[in-house]
Amino acid sequence: MLFQLYIRNTRLYSQLEEQDCPFHGFDAGIGSMTYSGGSRCAINEEDHGLCKREITGNPPNWLGCPLNTRMNRIAIEIGSEDIMVFPRKIYISGVELQEGLSLMDWIRRTIGAID
């Protein structure tokens, strides 16, 4: 899936759990990624949307993912501010955030950078 995004001001977020792949456990919708748990992958349009690494018996990890291609990284970088992410829980200064955060903010919080 190609993401069409723009850049906006970054807010500081904290989260309950870190993960090695920002797309693992999420379903993609129009302009959003929503946590669904399990082996879901928000950018895998094949394999019934399951994590390609888990299908092969490996743990989720963006750096080792076959979907971590130059084309996908460019698409994510171009548009990652338009996609809103709704993980299980996000806290700002101890208060739970209900509105979600941009995909780029989520990537920064989970793995630091897309490449």
Buried (B, 14 or more C-beta within 10 A) or exposed (E): EEBEBEEEEEEEBEBEEEBBBBBBBBBBEEEBBBBEEEBBBBBBEEEEBBBBBBBEEEEBBBEEBEBBEEEBBBBBBBBBBBBBBBBEEBEEEEEEBEEBBBBBBBBBBBBEEBE
